[in-house]
Amino acid sequence: MDAPLVIEALSRALGHRQVEPDQLLIHTDQGSQYRANDYQELLQKEKITCSMSAKGCCWDNAVVESFFSTLKLELNLDDDREVLISPQQLQRDLAFWIEGYYNRERRHSTIGYLSPIDYEQAFITARTLTPVNP
């Protein structure tokens, strides 16, 4: 991983979402790509709040670990897979699963059993988030 990759991903996300950057909180681990000056400068420029895991604290990443576990299970991407797919097919499958299903249809218990898009739209409408206790 390198900083240009995460900068490009963040820039794309900012271009595709309706939430104002100064209302965002981005939580990451302490990887070098997230500590890089260029990435941190982008966060400051956009007024995005940065949150980083404490060193060696695996619990901070529980939500993203759950995401990757679900992704691997639902797309059959485990290490024991007999037939490998091409990088291009993987990219198509990931894009369809994340944008077509996970963000739009899949209900998430951590956000009141709404899809991420529905939760985002509720935020945009109300301009405030109501804490959800799963």
N, C-alpha and C positions, 0 to 999 in steps of 0.2 A: 504494500500500500504506500502511496505517496500523496503528498499534499495536493498536487494538481487534480488528482482523481476525485478527492472529496470536495475540493473547491468547485469542480465542474458539476458534481452531483448536487451540491447545495445551490449553486446558481440555477441549475435546471429546475429544482424544486421551487425556488423563489419565483421563477418565471411562470410556473404552472398553477400556483396556488393563489387564493384570494386573501389569505391572512397577511396582515402587515408584519414585516420582519421584526419590528420592535415588540411584537406580542408573542414572539417565539422563545422557547427554551430548548436548546439542543444539548442532549446528554450523551457523552461519549466516554470511552475509556481513555487512558493516558497514552494512546499510541502516538508515535512521532508525527503522523500526518495531521493529527488534531492539535498538537502543540506547535506545529510549524507557524512561523511568523505570518506567512501569507494567509493561511486559514484564519488565524486569530485576528488579523487585520480586517478580513472580510466580515467576520462576526461583529467586530467593533463598528465598522463602517455602516453595517445594516442595523446596528443596535439590537442584535440578537443576544440573548442571555446565554452564556456558556456554562455548562455544568459538566464536571468531570468526576469519574469514579475515584474513590480513594485507592491508593496502590494496593493491589492484592485483594480487593473487595469484590468477590464474584457476585454478591447479591445485588450490586448496583446494576448489573447487566441482565437481571433475570427476565425482564420483558423481551429484550432483543434475543436472548438465548431461546426463549419460548417461541419467538417468531421463526428463528432459523430451524428449530426442531419441527415446527408445524410445516414449514416450507419443504424441508427434506422429506418428511413423511408424505405429504399430499402430492408432491411431484416425483416421488420415488427416486430421490437423489442420494440414497445411502451409499456407503462405501462398498457394499456387497452387490451392487447392481451389476448384472451380467452384461448388459448391452449399453455401451457408452454412447452418448449423443454428441453431436458436433457443438462447438461453442456457439455457432449461429442458432442452432435449434434450442440450446439452453437459454440464450438471450431472448428468443421469442417466447419460450415457455414461461420464463420468469416475468417478462413484461405482461403477458396475458394474465398470469396468476395474480401478480401484485395489483396491476391497474384494473383488470377486468373483474377479478373476483375478491381478493383480499380487502382492498380499499372500498369497494362498492357494495358488496353483498354480504361478506362474512361478518357476523355479529361478534363483538368483543365484550367479554364480561367486565373488563377493566374500565370501559366507558359506557356502562349502563346498557349493555346489549344492543348498541347501535353499531353501524358500520363506521369506519373512520370518516368517510365522506359525509354521512348524515351528521356525525358529531361536529365535523368542521362547519357544515352549513348552519347547524344550531348556534355555534359560536359566532359565526359571521352575522347571523340575524340578531343575536342577543348582545354580541360584543363582550361577552363574559362567559366564563365556564363555571358550571356548577360541579363541585366536587362529587365524585361518585365513589361510594363505598361498596366494593364488590362483596 
